[in-house]
Amino acid sequence: MKTKNEMINNENNPLYHDTWRLLKNYRDVVWSLETSVQQVRHGFEIEYGTGLLLD
């Protein structure tokens, strides 16, 4: 099991910097992606009068 000092060192490690940032903001990132997909589907339905059959 990692000690608290080892975990802090990983958080400050430049190799893991972007990964830690993503994990800290994961919920917001997922919500943003889901919203974007819904907007594209809605725009497609308005433009072409039919939905996307991706599901």
C-alpha positions, 0 to 999 in steps of 0.5 A, spaced: 500 500 500 502 506 498 504 511 503 501 518 503 508 521 501 508 516 495 501 519 493 503 526 493 509 525 489 505 521 484 501 527 484 507 532 483 510 528 477 510 531 471 508 524 467 502 524 471 500 531 471 495 531 465 492 524 468 491 527 475 487 534 472 483 529 468 481 525 474 479 531 478 475 534 473 472 527 470 465 529 472 465 535 468 468 532 462 463 527 461 458 531 462 461 536 457 462 530 452 454 528 453 452 535 452 456 535 445 453 529 443 446 531 444 447 538 441 450 534 434 444 529 434 439 535 435 442 539 430 442 533 425 435 531 427 433 539 425 437 539 418 435 532 416 428 531 419 431 524 422 435 521 428 441 518 428 441 511 429 447 510 433 444 506 439 
